[in-house]
């Protein structure tokens, strides 16, 4: 049963959804379709909160989902205030104001790396690059997430992520966790596990 039929067939108090692999294709970054956008706007319009939890950045989420929902809302900004966006593996959270502006979610503590924690992550990425022979790997640092652009197959990235998690654990750093997205050839090392 697809997600649209599930949503249309149930009474819902609140909804928490992943983005890639749930709302959109797990590996093709095609924006949210019109039919599903209409269903989600209908749920939001019934004052039912929807939370989107994703490893993606706010900018990517805007391109893949938010722009489509905003277009379907047709200027009804009140509907969008029921939407909560947990981005960068839920290290930051946003919602919409009454005038349709994306604003930080009140009372949500943005998770940021401590200096030694970030250094431990960067050290494990350097070691992984050396051990796995991926000298061309690069990374992007965000406040609570580091994107490790290492390429390779999903299976290879999962092996590398396991190695990174082991290195962090051995070093005594338990907050950062390496996750493997299906839609891009990266590993996300974040201070929050979006599944939790």
C-alpha positions in Angstrom: 0.0 0.0 0.0 1.5 3.4 -0.9 1.7 6.3 1.5 -1.1 8.3 -0.1 -3.6 5.5 0.4 -2.4 5.0 4.0 -2.9 8.7 4.8 -6.3 8.9 3.1 -7.6 5.8 5.0 -6.8 6.8 8.6 -7.7 9.3 11.3 -4.4 11.0 12.2 -3.5 13.0 15.3 0.0 13.9 14.1 2.3 12.6 11.4 6.1 12.2 11.5 7.7 11.4 8.1 11.1 10.8 6.7 11.5 12.5 3.3 13.7 10.4 1.0 12.3 6.9 0.7 9.0 7.9 2.2 7.6 11.1 0.6 9.9 11.0 -2.4 12.0 8.4 -4.2 14.8 7.0 -2.0 17.6 7.9 -4.5 16.1 10.2 -7.1 15.7 13.7 -5.9 12.4 14.3 -7.7 10.2 16.9 -6.0 7.1 15.8 -4.1 4.3 15.0 -6.5 1.0 17.0 -6.8 -1.3 14.2 -5.6 0.7 13.6 -2.4 1.1 17.4 -1.9 -2.7 17.7 -2.0 -3.1 15.0 0.6 -0.6 16.5 3.0 -2.1 20.0 2.6 -5.5 18.5 3.4 -4.1 16.9 6.6 -2.4 20.2 7.6 -5.6 22.1 6.9 -7.4 19.9 9.4 -5.0 21.3 12.1 -3.1 18.0 12.2 0.7 18.6 12.7 3.1 17.0 10.2 6.8 16.8 11.1 9.3 16.1 8.4 12.6 14.6 9.7 15.4 14.4 7.3 19.2 14.5 7.0 18.8 17.0 4.2 19.5 20.7 4.6 16.7 23.2 4.9 17.5 24.5 1.3 17.3 20.9 -0.1 14.0 20.3 1.7 12.6 23.5 0.3 13.4 22.3 -3.3 12.1 18.8 -2.7 9.0 19.4 -0.6 8.3 22.8 0.8 7.9 24.7 -2.5 5.4 22.1 -3.7 3.4 22.3 -0.4 3.5 26.1 -0.4 2.2 26.1 -4.0 -0.6 23.7 -3.1 -1.5 25.9 0.0 -2.2 28.8 -2.5 -1.3 31.5 0.0 -3.1 30.0 3.0 -0.1 30.4 5.3 -2.1 29.3 8.4 -2.1 25.8 6.9 1.7 25.8 6.8 2.0 26.7 10.5 1.1 23.0 11.2 4.3 21.9 9.4 7.5 21.2 11.4 10.8 20.7 9.7 13.6 18.8 11.4 16.6 19.1 9.1 20.3 18.1 9.1 19.4 14.8 10.9 17.2 16.7 13.3 20.0 18.9 14.6 17.9 22.0 13.8 14.1 22.5 13.6 11.9 25.1 11.9 8.2 25.9 11.4 6.2 28.6 9.5 5.0 31.9 10.8 1.5 33.2 10.2 2.9 35.1 7.2 4.5 32.1 5.6 8.1 32.7 6.7 10.3 29.8 7.8 11.3 30.4 11.4 13.3 28.4 14.1 11.0 26.2 16.1 10.6 27.7 19.6 12.0 25.8 22.5 14.0 23.5 20.3 17.7 23.3 21.2 19.8 23.4 18.0 22.5 20.8 18.4 26.0 22.0 17.6 29.4 20.2 17.8 31.7 21.0 20.7 35.2 21.8 19.4 36.8 18.5 20.5 33.8 16.5 19.2 34.1 18.1 15.7 37.8 17.4 15.7 37.2 13.7 16.6 34.8 13.5 13.6 37.2 15.1 11.3 40.0 12.8 12.5 37.8 9.7 11.8 37.0 11.0 8.3 40.7 11.5 7.6 41.5 8.0 8.9 38.6 6.5 6.8 39.9 8.3 3.7 43.3 6.7 4.3 42.1 3.2 5.2 39.5 3.0 2.4 41.7 4.7 -0.2 39.4 7.6 -1.0 41.8 10.5 -1.3 39.3 12.5 -3.3 36.8 12.6 -0.4 35.8 16.0 0.8 33.5 17.2 3.6 31.2 20.1 4.5 30.9 21.2 8.1 27.5 22.4 9.4 26.7 23.3 13.1 25.5 19.8 14.0 26.3 17.7 11.0 29.3 17.0 8.8 28.6 15.7 5.2 31.4 13.4 4.1 31.4 13.2 0.3 33.2 9.9 -0.2 31.4 8.3 -3.2 31.2 4.6 -3.6 28.2 2.2 -3.5 25.7 2.1 -0.8 27.3 -1.0 0.7 30.8 0.6 0.6 29.4 3.7 2.3 27.7 1.6 5.0 31.1 -0.1 5.7 32.8 3.2 5.9 30.1 4.6 8.2 30.5 1.6 10.5 34.2 2.3 10.6 33.6 5.9 11.5 31.2 5.0 14.2 33.7 2.5 15.7 36.4 5.2 15.7 34.2 7.7 17.4 33.1 5.2 20.0 36.8 4.1 20.6 37.6 7.8 21.1 34.8 8.2 23.7 32.5 10.3 21.6 29.0 8.9 21.7 26.9 11.8 20.5 28.0 11.8 16.8 26.6 9.1 14.6 27.4 8.3 11.0 24.3 7.6 8.8 24.2 6.7 5.1 21.6 8.4 2.9 20.4 6.5 -0.1 20.0 9.6 -2.3 23.5 10.8 -2.5 27.0 9.4 -2.3 27.8 10.8 1.1 27.9 9.9 4.8 26.2 12.2 7.3 27.9 12.4 10.7 25.4 14.2 12.9 24.7 14.9 16.6 21.3 13.5 16.2 20.0 10.2 14.8 16.9 11.2 12.8 15.4 7.7 13.3 15.2 8.5 17.1 
